[in-house]
């Protein structure tokens, strides 16, 4: 692989991208930071030993890739305008989600004019547990068709959830979203039925946000179950375990009674739940320090493949447009999030919980 010089625009979530580039020195060289010029961004540039640029026009011409980690119109920022300006100059762009479909279209047009590659990074499909989930789903689809999806998320991460579901079932089209079920009681979730890639989906979305602290107060990020004739593949959590539950199916004897053991019941001699891959989930320290940066490196390498093979770019662009368009349709159904202002959640010691689960406190 050709070593690429990379610029990171944005120093909030951009910190993950900076760590990612620094973690892969054989493939990427951090060549600069683009930010508004705050004391913090100056400190970040000094920490990495690279120049700080405060205007897109000041970015030198030897930059290969720009990671635009600046809010776009979907979240009240001008990241898409920055991405377009860089693409027009021939700089390849990896653009952090969410991005409106019309902005993606404009960026793809700018990329064509500049002869550059453009990709939207939804991050989570490249997170290790989700990669494992998607690999298992692809194997299962080689043998059986997906029958259903049962999924839940916070509205802040609904965009990448649709990307993950589309990859898990083999495509997003055709898609449709039904009306949300009527609110019954104080549930934090909106529930609706949908179809993605022709597969029926039940979806629960925690459509709540703290306007002063939007990155916190999610009950969880992503949970996902994908059903097949043979069983159910489960992603217990975005950064958690991947589980396989083979379907319980027992034969019957001549009297109609279920056979629970003996000859003919070999299919029952399997674990009712198996963990695919790691036995332990990652700490949140690990997620920030390694899991997310590793996912960004994977996205950068995919972009490098697009750079080397322009035929890939059209497919990546069409997929990005489909994900964004499906997200637009979903958000139209669930509506604006409810504003909440809860206190910080109180943690509970894991050791106490384990002891309780084993009955040691009984």
N, C-alpha and C positions, 0 to 999 in steps of 0.2 A: 504494500500500500504506500502511495506517495504521502509524505508527511505534509499535513495541511496547517497553514497559519490561521489561527482562529481568533476572532474578536468576540467578546461577550458584551452585549448591550443590556444594561440593567444590573443592579447590585443588591436587589432584594432576593427574589427567588433565583436571580442570576448567580448567587453564591453556589448553588448546586451545579450550575454549568461550569463555573470557574473550577470547582473541585474536580469535576469530570474531566475537563481538558488537562488539568495538572496530573491526573491519575493515569493518563495514557500518553506518556512522552514519546513513545515510539511512533505513534500515529499522528499526534497533534501537538502544535506549539502555540501556547497562549501568546498572542501578539499585541493585545491591548484590551482596554475596557472603555466602553462608551457609556457615559452617564451624565447627569445634569451638573456635576461638579461640587457636590456636597463634601463636607469634611470626611464623611464616611467613605464615599467613593474614592477620594484621594487616598485614604488609608488603605483601601482594598487594592488599588493599583500599586501602591508602594509594597504591600505585603507580597504581591505576586511578581514584583519587579518589572512591570510593564507600563507603557504610557497610558495616561487617561485622556480620552478625547471627549469633548463636550458638544460637538456638532458632527453630524453625519458627513458633511463635506470635508471635514478635517481628517477623516479616516484615510490612511495611505492606500495606494493602489496595489500593494503586495499582499493584502488580506485575501485569503481564499474563501473562508466561511465566516459568516456572522451569525451568532446565536442571538436572536432578538427575544429577550426575556423582559419585555415591556408590555404593560397592559394595552390591549387593543380596544376597539370601540365597544365590544361586548362587556367590558369591565371599566369603561370610561377613560381609555387612554389612546395614545396615538402610535401604538406599536406597529400597526399595519402601514401607516405612512412611512415610518422609518424603514420597514422591510422593503417597501416598494422603491424607496430612494436607493437603497443598497443594491437591490436586484438590477435596477436600471444601469448601475455601474458595472455589472457583471460579477458582483459578489454573490456567492451561493448563500442561501439563508435557511436556517433551521428556526422555525417560529413557534414559540410556546403558545399553547392553547389557553383559553378559547378564542376562536377567530370566526367572525361572521362569514357566511358563504360569499357574500358580495365582496368582502375584503380578500378572501382567498382567490376569487376570480381576478380581481385587480392585481394581486401579487403574481398570479400565474401569467398574466399578460405582461407584466413588467419583467418577469423572469425570461419569457420568450424574447422580448426585445433586447434584454441584456445577455442572452445566451447563458443563463444561469439556471441552477437547480433550486427548487423551492419545496420545502416540506413543512407541514404542521406537526409539531411534536405533542402528542397527548400523554407522553411519559409512561403511563401505567401499563400499556401492553408490553413494554420492555422491562418492567419490574420482575425480578426473578420468579416469585411464586406464580405470577400471572403468565409468564412465559411457559412455565411448567404446566399450568392449567390449559393453555392454548395448545401445547404440544400433545397433551393427552386427548383433548377434544378433537384434534385433527386425526389422531389415530382411530378414535372411536368412529368418526364420520366415514372412514374408509370401509367400515363394516356395517354400520347402521346409520339411519338418518336421525337427526335430532328431533325429539318429540315435543319438548317444552323447555322454557327458560323461566326460572323464578329468581328475581334479582332485586336488590335493594341498595340504596346509596343515599348520600347527602347531595342536595342539589348543586353544591359547589363542584362536585366531581361527577355529575351526570354526563357531561360531554365525553370524557374518556370511557365511562361505562358503556356507552353506545358503541364506541370503537371496539372495546373488548368483546361485547356480545356479537357484533358483526363478524369479527374474526373467528369467534368460537363456533358460530353456526355456518360459516362459510360464505357470508355476504350480508349486506344490509338490505338490499332490494329484493322483493318489495317490502316497504314498511308502512305501518299505519299505527296511530295511537287513538285509543278510545277515550271517552270522557272519564274524568276522575270520579271515583265513587263519592257519594255524598259524605261530608264530614259527620262522623258520629262520635261525639265525646271529644275529649282533649288529646287525641292522638297527634304526635308530631309528624305523622306520615300522610302523604297523599298516595292513594292506590289507584292504579289503572291497569287495563289490559291493552296489549299491543301486539303487533306482528313485526318481526324483524327477520329479514331473509326468508320470509314465508313461514317462520316458526312462531307459534304462540308464546307470548311473554306475559308474565305477571310482574308488575313493577311497583315497588314502594319507594317513595322519595321523601326524605326528610327535607321539606321545603321551608327551612327556617334559617335565618342568618342574624348574627349580631353585627349591626352596622359599624360598631366601634372595634370589633374583633372578629372579622369575617373568617379568619383561618382556623378558628377554634369553635368548640361547641357542637361538633358533629357527634352523633351517637356512634357512628362508625363511618367508614369510607365506602368500601364496596363489599358486597356479599353476593354470591352467584352460584346457582345450581343449574346444571344442564342435564336434562333427562334423555336417556336412550332406552331402547328395549332391554338392554342388558343391565342397566342400573343408572345411578345418578352420580355425576361428577360434580364436586363441590369445591368452590373457593371459599374457605371459611372467613377469610379477611384479605384485604388488599396485600398485606405483607405477611399473611399467615400460612396456614397449612392447606394443601390440596388433598382432598379426600375422595375415595371411591367406595360407593355403597352398591354392591351387586344386588339385583332385585331378588327379594325373597319369593321363591316359587317352588312349592313342594308338590310332588305327584300324589295321586290318590290310589288307594287299594280298591279291590273289587267291591267293597261296601261303600265307597265314597269318602272314607276317612283319609285325612292327610297323612302321608308317610313322613315321619319325623326322623327316621334313622334306618340303617340297614341297606341292603342292595337296592339300587335304583335311586338313592338319594345322594349320590356323590356330589351333585352340584351344591349341596348344603354344607359341604366340608370346606368352606372358604370363610375368611373373616367377614363379619357383617360390615365392618368398616376398615379400610386400609389407608395408610398415609402414603402418598406418592411423593417421594423426595425427602426433604429435610424433616426431622422429627421435632425440631424446635423452631418456633417463630423468632423473628429478629426483634431486638430491642429498638425503640425509637431512635436512640443514639445511632445504632447501626443503620437504620433507614436513612437518616440524614447524611451520615458520613460515607456510606458505601452503596446502599441499595439504590437510592435515587441517582447519585452520580454514575453508577454502572449503567442504569437505564438510559441516561443521556449519552453516554459513550456508544451504546448500541444504536441509538437514533442517529448519532453523528456518522457512524459507520454505514448505516443504511443510506444516508445522504451522500456519502462518498461513492457508494455504488450507483446512485442516481447520476452523480457527476460523471462517472466513468461510462455510463450507459444511458444516453439521453432517452432511449426508448422506455426506460423505467419511469421517467418523469411524468408522463401523461397518466400512467396508472396511479402513481402516488397522488397526483392532483385530483383525479376523479374520486379517489377514496376519501381524500380530505374534504372535498365538497359534499360527498354523501354523508359523512359523519356530522359535519356542521349543519347540513340541511335537516337531518333527522333530529338533531339537538334543538334546532329552531322549532320544529313541530312539537317536540316534547314540551319545551318550555311554554309554548302557547297553550298547551293543555293544563299544565300544573299552575300556571299563573305566577304572579310575583311572590317572592318568599315572604313569609311572616317574619316580622322583626321581633327578635327576642333579646333580652339583656340579662341572662342568668349569671349567677356567681360562678367563679372558677370551680370545676368539679373537684370533689374531695377524693383523693386516691385511697385505696384500701390495700393493705399488705398482702402480697401474693401468698406468703407462707401461711397466714391465717386462713385464707380462702382454701388452700390445699388441705390444711388440717381439718377444716369443716367438711370438705367434700369426702374425706376419708373417715369421718366420724370420730376424729380424735378429740373434738370438743364436746361430744355428746355427753 
